[in-house]
Amino acid sequence: SKDEVMSLCEISLLILLHKKTREWVHPILKTRERNGEYHHLMRDLKDDPDKFRTYFRLSPELFAHLLTLVTPKIEKIHTNMREPISPEERLAICLSTILNYRMIKFSFYFLQPGTPPLLVSTTMWGTQQFVSKAIWDVLQPEYKPEPTMEDWNAIEEGFRERWNFPNCIGALDGKHVVLQAPPSSGSKYYNYKGSHSIVLLAVVDAHYMFRVIDAGGYGRNSDGGILSESPLGKHLKAGTLSIPEDTTLQGSEHLGPMPHVLVADEAFSLQRHIMTPYPGKNLERNNRCYNYRLSRARRIVENAFGILSTQWRVYRRVLGICPKKADRIVKATCVLQNYMRKNGEVDRAIPQASLTDNMTTNDGLQPIPHTGSNNSSRETYKIRDKFCDYFSSPGSMTLFEILMTTCPLFSEHFHFSF
């Protein structure tokens, strides 16, 4: 009846009036301009460049320049409903939390002493992911572009002049970025060390700059196929990396044209454009000389990973995020490292881990195991032998290399093994 309908409407209206509606902005968050860490600390940090650099890993000038680049992508529209987080605060949150190894839950909303900190992990995680993607989008075209043939030639010149390895266009290596087990992922990300991870493959030039990176590969591919299944490996196989044509080595024209190669360790298989060391310990003198020269050039990528994990403490722990979000963090840190090196920030001391970190530098970055096979073609073995002949020729060897390869006591003193 009509009366029953009216009664039901009145009851529904009373329920709605007494129902506690959820607030859009928590009352504590409304006080962040008065009590928040950002609004108190940021002003003081700008007056002290050294402290600012320790806190954000960037100088105030580089921070301001990066802010101008990412602002169009991270700025939110002002409305009458609420005041959005400013672009500067978003960038500061991203750099000082995940990328700088600070707990996400206790970040830029610290309240006054004695007041419990507010847990705002949802907002913080969203801000970190949003800004990380923006950093990659704005920096990648300039600071990590797709290498052209001219870029490969410039990289080769750097390895030839700095590390005495001609025709080398980069040092190749990979690391496992350790994650918590992703939900419903089965064994896709379960690696050989008993943890879950994504794989970061990188090619580094003679100046520790990341030139090619591939992040997000399944950690289970630790026993084979990591490189071949990655975009980098597919481009190598298809010949679409714009690698320069074969050239002769200066002073060894009799060896004929030699390909431009990446140097890698024994974890990778020997290929036409990937040179690996001779296996074994009791090697002949010329093989030891080749291994030394290759190891000297290859350690650049190991150093680059070391700088990455020291600079960005996120790699010192297990990431409690999904692989897609971890991929964004990895890309952002790699391109930020290039951004810092290209702008002269690398000459400053890198902050070391404190004793309260309670972890080693290898917790979040783990080496990849042997991924190659013994089915390399005869051509690749001949190419390696030609490099070996070049490095062991009298005109190519330095006095240090002669002593390293002929005097066992000298080699043991410098802790080199071949």
C-alpha positions in Angstrom: 0.0 0.0 0.0 0.9 3.7 -0.2 1.4 3.9 3.6 3.8 0.9 3.6 5.9 2.5 0.8 6.1 5.8 2.7 7.2 3.9 5.8 9.9 2.1 3.9 11.2 5.4 2.4 11.3 7.0 5.9 13.2 4.1 7.3 15.7 4.2 4.4 16.2 7.9 4.9 16.9 7.5 8.6 19.4 4.8 7.9 21.2 7.0 5.4 21.3 9.9 7.8 22.7 7.8 10.6 25.2 6.0 8.5 28.7 7.2 9.0 30.0 8.3 5.7 33.7 7.8 4.8 35.8 11.0 4.7 37.7 11.7 1.5 40.7 13.1 3.4 41.5 11.8 6.8 41.5 14.5 9.5 45.2 13.7 10.4 46.2 14.2 6.7 44.7 17.7 6.8 47.3 18.7 9.3 50.3 17.6 7.2 51.2 21.2 6.3 51.5 22.0 10.0 53.0 18.7 11.2 54.3 16.8 8.1 57.9 16.0 7.6 58.0 17.5 4.1 56.8 20.9 5.0 59.3 21.2 7.9 62.4 19.4 6.5 62.4 20.5 2.9 63.0 24.2 3.7 66.0 23.3 5.9 67.5 20.8 3.4 67.5 23.4 0.6 69.8 25.5 2.7 72.3 22.6 3.1 73.3 21.1 -0.3 75.2 18.2 1.2 72.3 17.1 3.4 70.0 17.6 0.5 72.1 15.3 -1.6 72.3 12.7 1.1 68.5 12.7 1.5 67.6 12.7 -2.2 70.8 11.6 -4.0 70.5 14.7 -6.2 71.9 18.2 -5.7 69.2 20.9 -5.3 69.9 22.1 -8.8 69.5 18.7 -10.4 66.4 18.1 -8.2 64.9 21.4 -9.5 65.7 20.5 -13.1 64.2 17.0 -12.8 61.1 18.6 -11.2 60.6 20.9 -14.2 60.7 17.8 -16.5 58.3 15.6 -14.6 55.8 18.3 -13.4 53.6 18.2 -16.5 53.1 14.4 -16.0 52.6 14.3 -12.2 50.7 17.6 -11.5 47.1 17.2 -10.5 44.2 19.5 -11.1 43.2 21.8 -8.2 39.5 21.4 -7.2 37.2 22.7 -4.6 37.0 19.2 -3.0 40.5 18.9 -1.8 44.1 20.3 -2.3 46.3 17.9 -4.3 49.8 16.9 -3.4 52.2 19.3 -5.1 54.6 18.0 -7.8 57.6 18.8 -5.6 56.3 16.8 -2.8 55.4 13.9 -5.1 59.0 13.8 -6.4 60.4 14.1 -2.9 58.3 11.2 -1.8 59.5 9.0 -4.6 63.2 9.7 -4.2 63.3 9.6 -0.4 61.2 6.5 0.1 61.5 3.6 -2.2 64.5 4.8 -4.2 66.4 5.8 -1.0 65.4 2.8 1.1 63.1 4.4 3.6 60.1 2.6 5.0 57.1 3.5 2.8 54.6 3.6 5.7 56.6 6.2 7.7 57.5 8.7 5.1 56.4 12.2 4.6 53.5 12.2 7.1 55.6 12.1 10.3 53.7 13.9 13.0 55.0 15.8 16.0 57.1 13.8 18.5 54.9 11.7 20.7 52.1 11.3 18.1 51.7 7.9 16.4 52.7 8.0 12.7 50.0 7.7 10.2 50.1 4.7 8.0 49.3 5.9 4.5 50.9 3.1 2.4 48.2 3.2 -0.3 48.9 6.9 -1.1 52.6 6.5 -0.8 52.8 3.4 -3.0 50.6 5.1 -5.6 52.7 8.2 -5.6 56.0 6.3 -5.9 54.8 4.2 -8.8 53.2 7.2 -10.6 56.4 9.3 -10.3 58.7 6.4 -11.1 57.0 5.9 -14.5 57.1 9.7 -15.1 60.8 9.8 -14.4 61.4 7.0 -17.0 59.2 8.6 -19.5 60.9 12.0 -19.4 64.5 11.0 -19.0 64.7 7.9 -21.2 64.7 9.7 -24.6 67.7 11.8 -23.7 69.6 9.8 -21.0 69.0 6.2 -22.3 68.1 6.4 -25.9 68.2 3.4 -28.3 71.8 3.2 -29.4 72.6 4.1 -33.0 75.6 3.0 -35.0 77.3 6.3 -34.1 76.6 5.6 -30.4 78.1 2.1 -30.7 81.2 3.6 -32.4 81.6 6.0 -29.5 81.3 3.2 -27.0 83.9 1.2 -28.9 86.3 4.2 -28.7 85.8 4.4 -25.0 86.6 0.7 -24.4 89.6 0.9 -26.7 91.1 4.0 -25.1 90.2 3.3 -21.4 90.3 -0.5 -21.1 92.5 -1.6 -24.1 89.8 -3.7 -25.7 89.2 -2.7 -29.3 85.9 -3.6 -31.1 84.1 -3.8 -27.7 80.7 -2.1 -27.7 79.7 -2.8 -24.1 79.9 -5.0 -21.0 77.0 -7.4 -20.6 75.7 -8.9 -17.3 72.5 -9.7 -15.5 71.2 -9.7 -11.9 68.1 -11.1 -10.2 66.1 -8.4 -8.4 64.5 -10.3 -5.5 60.8 -10.0 -4.9 58.2 -11.5 -2.5 56.4 -14.3 -4.2 53.8 -12.8 -6.5 50.3 -14.1 -5.9 49.1 -16.9 -8.3 52.4 -16.9 -10.1 53.4 -20.5 -9.6 57.1 -21.1 -10.3 57.5 -18.4 -13.0 59.6 -16.1 -10.8 61.2 -18.8 -8.6 64.9 -18.8 -9.2 67.8 -21.2 -8.6 68.6 -19.6 -5.2 65.2 -20.4 -3.8 63.8 -16.9 -4.0 61.5 -15.1 -6.4 62.9 -12.5 -8.7 62.8 -10.6 -12.0 65.9 -10.5 -14.2 67.7 -7.3 -15.0 70.0 -7.6 -18.1 72.2 -4.6 -18.9 74.8 -3.4 -21.3 77.1 -0.7 -19.9 79.6 1.5 -21.7 83.1 2.4 -20.6 81.9 5.2 -18.4 79.4 3.1 -16.3 76.4 4.4 -18.3 73.5 2.0 -18.9 73.0 1.8 -22.6 70.6 -1.1 -22.9 68.5 -2.6 -20.1 65.9 -5.3 -20.1 64.0 -5.8 -16.9 61.1 -8.0 -16.0 62.2 -11.4 -17.2 61.0 -14.5 -15.2 63.4 -15.5 -12.5 62.9 -19.2 -13.3 64.9 -18.8 -16.5 68.1 -19.0 -14.4 69.3 -22.3 -16.0 69.1 -21.2 -19.6 67.6 -18.9 -22.1 67.6 -15.6 -20.1 69.4 -13.7 -22.8 67.8 -15.5 -25.8 64.3 -14.8 -24.5 65.0 -11.2 -23.8 64.4 -8.4 -26.3 68.2 -7.8 -26.2 68.9 -11.4 -27.2 66.3 -11.3 -29.9 67.7 -8.2 -31.4 71.2 -9.7 -31.4 70.0 -12.8 -33.1 68.0 -10.8 -35.7 70.9 -8.3 -36.3 68.7 -5.3 -35.6 70.9 -3.5 -33.0 72.6 -1.3 -35.6 76.0 -2.8 -34.6 78.8 -1.5 -36.8 80.3 -3.6 -39.5 83.4 -5.7 -38.9 86.7 -3.8 -38.8 90.4 -4.8 -38.6 92.3 -4.4 -35.4 95.1 -1.8 -35.6 98.5 -3.5 -36.0 96.9 -6.9 -36.6 95.4 -6.5 -40.1 96.5 -10.0 -40.9 93.7 -11.3 -38.6 91.2 -9.9 -41.0 87.9 -8.0 -40.2 86.7 -8.6 -36.6 83.2 -8.2 -35.3 82.2 -5.7 -32.7 81.4 -7.6 -29.5 80.0 -7.4 -26.0 82.1 -8.8 -23.2 80.5 -11.1 -20.7 81.4 -13.8 -18.1 81.0 -17.6 -18.4 77.3 -17.3 -17.5 76.6 -16.5 -21.1 77.2 -18.6 -24.2 79.9 -17.7 -26.7 78.4 -16.0 -29.7 79.6 -14.0 -32.6 78.9 -10.7 -30.9 79.4 -11.9 -27.3 82.9 -12.9 -26.1 83.4 -14.9 -22.9 86.6 -16.1 -21.1 88.4 -19.4 -21.7 87.2 -21.9 -19.2 89.5 -23.7 -16.7 92.4 -22.7 -14.6 95.5 -24.3 -16.0 95.5 -22.2 -19.2 98.3 -21.3 -21.6 99.9 -17.9 -21.4 98.1 -16.3 -24.3 94.7 -17.6 -23.0 95.4 -16.0 -19.6 96.3 -12.8 -21.3 93.0 -12.8 -23.1 91.0 -13.6 -20.0 92.7 -10.8 -18.1 91.9 -8.2 -20.8 88.3 -9.4 -21.0 87.9 -9.4 -17.3 89.3 -5.9 -17.1 86.7 -4.6 -19.6 83.8 -6.8 -18.2 84.2 -5.5 -14.6 82.7 -2.2 -15.7 79.2 -3.7 -15.6 79.8 -5.2 -12.2 80.9 -1.8 -10.9 77.8 -0.3 -12.5 75.6 -2.7 -10.6 77.5 -2.0 -7.4 77.0 1.7 -7.8 73.3 1.1 -8.5 72.7 -0.9 -5.3 74.8 1.5 -3.2 73.1 4.6 -4.6 69.5 3.3 -4.4 69.0 1.2 -1.3 65.9 -0.4 -2.7 68.2 -3.1 -4.0 69.4 -4.0 -0.5 66.2 -5.8 0.4 63.4 -8.0 -0.9 60.8 -5.9 -2.7 57.3 -6.5 -1.5 55.6 -5.5 -4.7 54.4 -7.1 -7.9 56.8 -7.6 -10.9 55.2 -4.9 -12.9 55.8 -2.3 -10.2 59.3 -3.6 -9.6 60.0 -3.2 -13.3 59.1 0.5 -13.0 61.5 1.0 -10.0 64.4 -0.7 -11.9 63.9 1.4 -15.0 63.7 4.6 -12.9 66.9 3.9 -11.0 68.9 3.0 -14.1 67.9 6.1 -16.0 68.4 8.2 -12.8 72.0 6.9 -12.6 72.6 8.0 -16.2 71.1 11.3 -15.4 73.4 11.8 -12.4 76.5 10.7 -14.2 75.9 12.9 -17.3 75.4 15.9 -15.0 78.5 15.4 -13.0 76.9 14.1 -9.8 79.1 10.9 -9.8 82.2 12.7 -8.7 80.7 13.1 -5.2 80.9 10.4 -2.5 78.2 7.9 -2.4 76.6 7.5 1.0 77.6 4.1 2.5 75.2 1.7 4.2 74.6 2.3 7.9 74.9 -0.4 10.5 71.2 -0.2 11.1 70.5 -1.5 7.6 71.1 -5.0 8.9 71.6 -6.4 5.5 74.3 -6.9 2.8 74.5 -5.4 -0.6 73.6 -8.7 -2.2 70.2 -9.2 -0.6 68.3 -7.6 -3.4 70.6 -8.1 -6.4 71.8 -11.7 -7.0 74.0 -12.9 -9.9 72.6 -15.0 -12.7 74.0 -18.6 -13.0 75.3 -20.3 -16.2 72.8 -19.6 -18.9 74.8 -20.7 -22.0 75.6 -24.0 -23.6 78.5 -25.7 -25.2 77.1 -25.6 -28.7 78.8 -22.5 -30.0 79.7 -22.5 -33.6 83.2 -23.0 -34.9 83.2 -19.4 -36.1 82.7 -18.0 -32.6 85.7 -20.0 -31.3 87.8 -18.7 -34.2 86.8 -15.2 -33.4 87.8 -15.6 -29.7 91.1 -17.2 -30.8 91.8 -14.2 -33.0 91.2 -11.8 -30.1 93.5 -14.0 -28.0 96.2 -13.8 -30.7 95.9 -10.0 -30.8 96.1 -9.5 -27.0 99.1 -11.8 -26.6 101.1 -10.2 -29.5 104.2 -8.4 -28.3 103.0 -5.0 -29.5 99.7 -5.3 -27.7 100.8 -6.5 -24.2 101.7 -4.1 -21.5 104.5 -4.7 -19.0 101.8 -5.4 -16.3 100.1 -8.0 -18.4 103.4 -9.7 -19.2 104.2 -10.0 -15.5 100.6 -11.1 -14.7 100.7 -13.9 -17.3 104.3 -15.1 -16.7 105.0 -14.6 -13.0 102.8 -16.7 -10.7 103.9 -14.8 -7.6 103.0 -11.5 -9.2 99.6 -12.8 -10.1 99.0 -14.1 -6.6 100.0 -10.8 -5.0 97.4 -8.9 -7.0 94.8 -11.7 -6.4 94.2 -12.4 -10.1 93.3 -15.9 -11.3 93.0 -17.0 -14.9 
